[in-house]
Amino acid sequence: MKEFTTIGGAKRITGLSYVGLVNNSSKHEKAYKYNEMVYTIYLAPANSSGYEVCPGRTKWCTEACLNQSGRNIMDQGREIINGSRIKKTKLFFEDREFFVRWVVAEIKKAEKKAIDEGFRFSVRLNNTSDISPEDFLIEGVNILEMFPDITFYDYTKVFDRMKLLDKYPNYDLTYSFTGNNWDQCKKILDDKTGRVAVVFNEVPDQYLGYTVINGNDYDMRYLDPKGVIVGLPYKKVRKKLDPNNNFVIQN
């Protein structure tokens, strides 16, 4: 078991440059327009690291996973990005306390920077994973409890995890359509207990009678109303999508 002391020391021990960054993708860079800085973590999705991080995934959402989109397409052949994500994921499972202490240090540093520069600050732990924040633990205290004044938000395909919304006032979750969980999506929309993310080839204004907002304008879903569909435009991945894929709604 490694002992975390400083961010610099963690870099030397692991060979990693960081666990998470602020506004570090084209999607998260849009947060600046909304006077926000978002600390985000990208892990190796599904079981590509040898550890499962997406317990609610289906064959179809795995095929369309955005892990293989954007800058990662340009990294094909070198696999620097995927290699780093795999290394981080293994660190999470094999040396959890070291990993979480590193994340805590990065969040504190990022929050201070946001405050100093006059930005709001939020955290998204799962960009290419779906791990419960309650699993980010140090001595029995989870990361939501460590930072009660910071807004954490995520997407999830794990229906039961929506119960965490009643437990942690600083946590926001958007439930995700997988291609075969529409009944659960409909319940959330009808009860207005949350919102549902759906991937479309072209984002419409309405879908099945529900209002659709464009989820590509910003990523901070906690700013959205409940009872709406968050329409996410399909992003091209390395492999051609199976025409029978029902995760991406074809309009």
C-alpha positions as CSV (number, residue, x, y, z in Angstrom):
1,M,0.0,0.0,0.0
2,K,1.4,3.4,-1.1
3,E,1.2,6.4,1.2
4,F,-0.1,9.7,-0.2
5,T,1.8,12.7,0.9
6,T,1.7,15.4,-1.8
7,I,0.5,15.6,-5.4
8,G,4.1,15.8,-6.6
9,G,5.0,12.7,-4.6
10,A,2.0,10.8,-6.1
11,K,3.2,11.7,-9.6
12,R,6.6,10.4,-8.9
13,I,5.3,7.2,-7.3
14,T,2.8,6.3,-10.1
15,G,4.2,7.9,-13.2
16,L,0.8,9.6,-13.7
17,S,0.5,13.3,-14.3
18,Y,-2.8,13.7,-12.6
19,V,-6.1,11.9,-11.7
20,G,-8.5,14.7,-12.7
21,L,-8.3,18.1,-14.3
22,V,-10.5,21.2,-14.6
23,N,-12.5,21.9,-17.8
24,N,-10.2,19.5,-19.6
25,S,-12.2,18.6,-22.6
26,S,-14.1,20.4,-25.4
27,K,-17.3,19.6,-23.5
28,H,-16.1,20.9,-20.2
29,E,-14.4,23.9,-21.6
30,K,-17.9,25.3,-22.3
31,A,-18.3,25.7,-18.5
32,Y,-16.2,28.8,-18.7
33,K,-19.1,30.5,-20.6
34,Y,-21.2,29.9,-17.5
35,N,-18.6,31.2,-15.1
36,E,-17.9,27.6,-13.8
37,M,-14.9,25.4,-13.3
38,V,-15.5,21.7,-13.2
39,Y,-13.1,19.1,-11.8
40,T,-13.5,15.9,-13.8
41,I,-12.1,12.4,-13.8
42,Y,-11.8,10.0,-16.8
43,L,-11.3,6.3,-16.1
44,A,-11.2,3.3,-18.4
45,P,-14.8,2.4,-19.1
46,A,-16.7,-0.9,-18.8
47,N,-14.2,-3.6,-17.9
48,S,-11.4,-2.5,-20.2
49,S,-9.0,-2.1,-17.2
50,G,-9.9,-5.6,-15.9
51,Y,-12.2,-3.9,-13.4
52,E,-15.9,-3.2,-14.1
53,V,-16.7,0.5,-13.6
54,C,-20.1,0.6,-15.5
55,P,-22.4,-1.9,-13.7
56,G,-25.5,-0.7,-15.6
57,R,-24.1,-0.8,-19.1
58,T,-25.5,-2.7,-22.1
59,K,-23.9,-4.0,-25.2
60,W,-25.2,-1.0,-27.2
61,C,-24.1,1.8,-24.9
62,T,-20.7,0.1,-24.6
63,E,-20.3,0.1,-28.3
64,A,-21.2,3.9,-28.5
65,C,-19.1,4.9,-25.4
66,L,-17.7,8.4,-25.8
67,N,-14.4,7.0,-24.4
68,Q,-13.5,6.3,-28.0
69,S,-14.6,9.7,-29.3
70,G,-13.1,13.2,-29.5
71,R,-9.4,13.5,-28.8
72,N,-9.2,9.7,-28.2
73,I,-9.8,9.1,-31.9
74,M,-6.6,11.1,-32.7
75,D,-4.7,9.0,-30.1
76,Q,-5.5,5.7,-32.0
77,G,-2.3,3.7,-32.4
78,R,-0.4,5.3,-29.5
79,E,-3.1,4.6,-26.8
80,I,-1.5,7.1,-24.5
81,I,-5.0,8.3,-23.3
82,N,-6.4,4.8,-22.8
83,G,-3.2,3.6,-21.1
84,S,-3.4,6.5,-18.6
85,R,-7.1,5.8,-17.9
86,I,-6.4,2.1,-17.4
87,K,-3.6,2.9,-14.9
88,K,-5.8,5.3,-13.0
89,T,-8.6,2.7,-12.8
90,K,-6.3,0.0,-11.5
91,L,-5.0,2.5,-8.9
92,F,-8.6,3.1,-7.8
93,F,-9.3,-0.6,-7.2
94,E,-5.9,-1.7,-6.0
95,D,-4.9,1.2,-3.8
96,R,-8.2,3.0,-3.0
97,E,-7.1,5.3,-0.2
98,F,-4.1,6.5,-2.1
99,F,-6.3,7.3,-5.1
100,V,-8.9,9.1,-3.1
101,R,-6.4,11.1,-1.1
102,W,-4.9,12.3,-4.4
103,V,-8.4,13.2,-5.7
104,V,-9.1,15.1,-2.4
105,A,-5.9,17.1,-2.8
106,E,-6.7,17.9,-6.4
107,I,-10.2,19.1,-5.6
108,K,-9.0,21.4,-2.8
109,K,-6.4,22.9,-5.2
110,A,-9.0,23.3,-8.0
111,E,-11.6,24.8,-5.7
112,K,-9.1,27.4,-4.4
113,K,-8.2,28.3,-7.9
114,A,-11.9,28.7,-8.8
115,I,-12.6,30.9,-5.8
116,D,-9.5,33.1,-6.4
117,E,-10.6,33.6,-10.1
118,G,-14.2,34.2,-9.2
119,F,-15.7,31.0,-10.7
120,R,-18.3,28.7,-9.3
121,F,-16.9,25.2,-8.7
122,S,-18.3,21.7,-9.2
123,V,-17.1,18.1,-9.5
124,R,-17.9,15.3,-11.8
125,L,-16.3,12.1,-10.6
126,N,-17.5,9.9,-13.5
127,N,-17.0,10.9,-17.1
128,T,-16.3,7.5,-18.6
129,S,-17.3,5.4,-15.6
130,D,-20.3,4.9,-13.3
131,I,-18.9,4.4,-9.8
132,S,-20.9,5.4,-6.7
133,P,-19.4,8.4,-4.9
134,E,-19.9,6.4,-1.7
135,D,-17.0,4.2,-2.9
136,F,-14.6,7.2,-2.8
137,L,-13.8,6.6,0.8
138,I,-11.1,7.5,3.4
139,E,-11.5,5.9,6.8
140,G,-15.2,5.4,6.4
141,V,-16.0,8.9,5.1
142,N,-17.0,9.3,1.5
143,I,-16.1,12.2,-0.7
144,L,-19.6,13.8,-0.7
145,E,-19.3,14.0,3.1
146,M,-15.8,15.5,2.9
147,F,-17.0,18.4,0.7
148,P,-20.6,19.2,1.8
149,D,-20.4,22.7,0.2
150,I,-19.3,21.5,-3.2
151,T,-21.8,20.4,-5.8
152,F,-21.1,16.9,-7.3
153,Y,-22.9,15.7,-10.3
154,D,-23.0,12.6,-12.5
155,Y,-24.9,10.5,-15.0
156,T,-25.8,7.0,-14.0
157,K,-27.4,3.9,-15.6
158,V,-27.9,2.4,-12.1
159,F,-31.5,3.1,-11.2
160,D,-31.1,2.4,-7.4
161,R,-28.4,5.0,-7.2
162,M,-31.0,7.7,-7.7
163,K,-31.8,7.1,-4.0
164,L,-28.6,8.9,-3.1
165,L,-30.3,12.2,-4.1
166,D,-32.4,12.0,-0.9
167,K,-29.3,11.3,1.1
168,Y,-26.9,13.9,-0.1
169,P,-28.1,17.5,-0.8
170,N,-24.8,18.3,-2.6
171,Y,-25.2,15.5,-5.2
172,D,-27.1,15.6,-8.5
173,L,-27.7,12.7,-10.8
174,T,-29.1,12.4,-14.3
175,Y,-30.4,9.0,-15.2
176,S,-29.3,7.6,-18.6
177,F,-31.3,5.7,-21.2
178,T,-29.5,2.5,-22.1
179,G,-31.7,1.2,-24.9
180,N,-33.8,-1.1,-22.8
181,N,-34.7,0.8,-19.6
182,W,-37.4,3.1,-20.9
183,D,-39.9,2.1,-18.2
184,Q,-37.5,3.4,-15.5
185,C,-36.8,6.5,-17.5
186,K,-40.5,7.2,-17.9
187,K,-41.1,6.9,-14.2
188,I,-38.4,9.5,-13.4
189,L,-39.8,11.8,-16.0
190,D,-43.5,11.4,-15.0
191,D,-42.7,11.7,-11.2
192,K,-40.3,14.6,-12.0
193,T,-37.8,13.2,-9.5
194,G,-35.0,13.8,-12.0
195,R,-34.1,14.1,-15.6
196,V,-33.1,11.5,-18.2
197,A,-30.3,11.7,-20.7
198,V,-30.9,10.2,-24.2
199,V,-28.5,10.1,-27.1
200,F,-29.9,11.1,-30.5
201,N,-28.5,11.2,-33.9
202,E,-30.2,14.7,-34.1
203,V,-31.5,16.3,-30.9
204,P,-35.2,17.1,-31.2
205,D,-37.3,19.6,-29.3
206,Q,-39.6,16.9,-28.0
207,Y,-39.5,13.1,-27.7
208,L,-42.5,10.9,-26.9
209,G,-44.3,13.9,-25.5
210,Y,-41.5,15.1,-23.2
211,T,-39.5,18.3,-23.6
212,V,-36.0,17.8,-24.8
213,I,-33.2,20.3,-23.8
214,N,-29.9,20.3,-25.7
215,G,-27.4,18.7,-23.4
216,N,-24.5,19.8,-25.6
217,D,-24.6,23.5,-24.5
218,Y,-23.0,22.7,-21.2
219,D,-22.4,19.7,-19.0
220,M,-23.5,20.9,-15.6
221,R,-26.7,18.9,-15.4
222,Y,-27.6,20.1,-11.9
223,L,-28.6,23.4,-13.6
224,D,-31.4,21.7,-15.5
225,P,-35.0,21.3,-14.5
226,K,-36.4,17.9,-13.5
227,G,-38.9,16.0,-15.7
228,V,-37.1,16.8,-19.0
229,I,-35.0,14.7,-21.4
230,V,-31.4,15.9,-21.8
231,G,-30.7,15.3,-25.5
232,L,-27.1,14.4,-26.2
233,P,-25.9,14.4,-29.8
234,Y,-24.2,11.1,-30.8
235,K,-20.5,11.6,-31.1
236,K,-18.6,9.5,-33.6
237,V,-16.4,6.8,-32.1
238,R,-13.5,4.8,-33.6
239,K,-15.7,1.9,-34.8
240,K,-18.7,2.1,-37.0
241,L,-22.0,1.8,-35.0
242,D,-24.0,-1.3,-35.5
243,P,-27.2,-0.3,-37.4
244,N,-29.3,-2.3,-34.8
245,N,-27.9,-0.2,-31.9
246,N,-30.9,1.0,-30.0
247,F,-29.0,3.2,-27.6
248,V,-28.8,6.0,-30.1
249,I,-32.3,7.2,-31.0
250,Q,-32.6,7.8,-34.8
251,N,-34.8,10.7,-35.6
